[in-house]
């Protein structure tokens, strides 16, 4: 799995200590979709990582081949 900057995150670091936590600076979490061609698309933005991960699970439940991943939303 790759982030949009091409770096492969450590799978254990994605959720460790972050569930449901809102960034003190008003940070938000983005759900991204990567298709079979490697193109990435912003699906939604949520206030907490937990909310974004719940959306991710819902999309993954449709059994599409695309990759969905959550990361902090940076403008």
C-alpha positions as a Markdown table, in Angstrom:
| # | Residue | x | y | z |
|---|---|---|---|---|
| 1 | Unk | 0.0 | 0.0 | 0.0 |
| 2 | Unk | 1.3 | 3.4 | -0.9 |
| 3 | Unk | 0.4 | 6.9 | 0.2 |
| 4 | Unk | -0.1 | 9.5 | -2.5 |
| 5 | Unk | 3.5 | 10.7 | -1.9 |
| 6 | Unk | 4.7 | 7.2 | -2.8 |
| 7 | Unk | 5.9 | 6.2 | 0.7 |
| 8 | Unk | 4.7 | 2.8 | 2.0 |
| 9 | Unk | 3.5 | 3.3 | 5.6 |
| 10 | Unk | 4.1 | 0.8 | 8.3 |
| 11 | Unk | 0.8 | -1.0 | 8.5 |
| 12 | Unk | 0.9 | -1.0 | 12.3 |
| 13 | Unk | 1.4 | 2.7 | 12.5 |
| 14 | Unk | -1.8 | 3.6 | 10.6 |
| 15 | Unk | -4.1 | 3.1 | 13.6 |
| 16 | Unk | -1.8 | 2.8 | 16.6 |
| 17 | Unk | -3.0 | 5.4 | 19.2 |
| 18 | Unk | -5.0 | 7.4 | 16.7 |
| 19 | Unk | -8.5 | 5.9 | 16.8 |
| 20 | Unk | -11.2 | 8.6 | 17.1 |
| 21 | Unk | -8.6 | 11.3 | 18.0 |
| 22 | Unk | -9.1 | 14.7 | 16.5 |
| 23 | Unk | -6.0 | 16.7 | 16.0 |
| 24 | Unk | -5.6 | 19.5 | 18.5 |
| 25 | Unk | -5.1 | 22.0 | 15.7 |
| 26 | Unk | -8.5 | 21.0 | 14.2 |
| 27 | Unk | -7.0 | 18.4 | 11.9 |
| 28 | Unk | -9.2 | 16.2 | 9.7 |
| 29 | Unk | -8.8 | 12.8 | 8.2 |
| 30 | Unk | -9.1 | 11.9 | 4.5 |
| 31 | Unk | -10.2 | 8.7 | 2.9 |
| 32 | Unk | -8.5 | 8.1 | -0.4 |
| 33 | Unk | -9.2 | 5.5 | -3.1 |
| 34 | Unk | -6.4 | 4.2 | -5.4 |
| 35 | Unk | -7.6 | 2.5 | -8.6 |
| 36 | Unk | -6.0 | -0.3 | -10.6 |
| 37 | Unk | -3.9 | 2.3 | -12.6 |
| 38 | Unk | -2.4 | 3.8 | -9.4 |
| 39 | Unk | -4.6 | 7.0 | -9.6 |
| 40 | Unk | -5.7 | 8.4 | -6.3 |
| 41 | Unk | -8.9 | 10.1 | -5.5 |
| 42 | Unk | -10.2 | 11.8 | -2.4 |
| 43 | Unk | -13.4 | 10.1 | -1.3 |
| 44 | Unk | -14.3 | 12.1 | 1.8 |
| 45 | Unk | -13.0 | 14.1 | 4.7 |
| 46 | Unk | -14.0 | 13.4 | 8.3 |
| 47 | Unk | -13.3 | 15.0 | 11.7 |
| 48 | Unk | -11.8 | 11.9 | 13.3 |
| 49 | Unk | -9.7 | 9.0 | 12.1 |
| 50 | Unk | -12.3 | 6.6 | 13.5 |
| 51 | Unk | -15.0 | 8.2 | 11.3 |
| 52 | Unk | -12.8 | 8.0 | 8.2 |
| 53 | Unk | -11.9 | 4.3 | 8.9 |
| 54 | Unk | -15.6 | 3.5 | 9.3 |
| 55 | Unk | -16.2 | 5.0 | 5.8 |
| 56 | Unk | -13.2 | 2.9 | 4.6 |
| 57 | Unk | -14.7 | -0.3 | 5.9 |
| 58 | Unk | -18.1 | 0.5 | 4.3 |
| 59 | Unk | -16.4 | 1.0 | 0.9 |
| 60 | Unk | -14.2 | -2.1 | 1.3 |
| 61 | Unk | -17.4 | -4.0 | 2.0 |
| 62 | Unk | -18.5 | -3.5 | -1.6 |
| 63 | Unk | -15.6 | -5.8 | -2.6 |
| 64 | Unk | -14.1 | -3.5 | -5.2 |
| 65 | Unk | -10.5 | -4.1 | -6.2 |
| 66 | Unk | -9.5 | -0.5 | -5.5 |
| 67 | Unk | -7.4 | 0.2 | -2.4 |
| 68 | Unk | -8.8 | 2.5 | 0.2 |
| 69 | Unk | -6.6 | 4.2 | 2.8 |
| 70 | Unk | -6.9 | 6.9 | 5.5 |
| 71 | Unk | -4.4 | 9.6 | 6.3 |
| 72 | Unk | -4.4 | 13.1 | 7.8 |
| 73 | Unk | -5.9 | 15.6 | 5.5 |
| 74 | Unk | -3.5 | 18.3 | 4.5 |
| 75 | Unk | -4.6 | 21.3 | 2.4 |
